[in-house]
Amino acid sequence: QVQLVESGGGLVQAGGSLRLSCAASGRPFSSYVIGWFRQAPGKEREFGAAIRWSAGSTYYADSVKGRFAISGDVAKNTVYLQMNNLTPEDTAVYYCAFLRSGPIATMVPRIRRANEYDYWGQGTQVTVSS
């Protein structure tokens, strides 16, 4: 059973930065994908970023590309999401999620779909004020 714990959310002014952390336990960090999703009030859960550790690959939604950066610490089984130049539109609950590794040909599209992920953290609130 995989457990994920997010931390690092909070209140920040527009233009500011936050770094979120996702600590994973139960499986080797390098054997799976960790994705970050967010859900704002009244909206569906939205893909933000993901890291496929074994391939050294990262993936970003257009809405965060150039502002957010995902990285990982294998020794700590922890993935980070560095968020810069935040805007009020980034306000949401941010979740990290675990996706089992699969065939190479199918992994990329699966990474961007929330319903493909096997385990989810509890979420951490990010609020960006104007």
Secondary structure, DSSP 8 states (H G I E B T S, - for coil): --EEEEE--EEEETT--EEEEEEEESS-GGGEEEEEEEE-TTS--EEEEEEEGGGTEEEE-TTTTTTEEEEEEGGGTEEEEEE-S--GGG-EEEEEEEEE---HHHHHHHHT-GGG-SEE---EEEEEE-
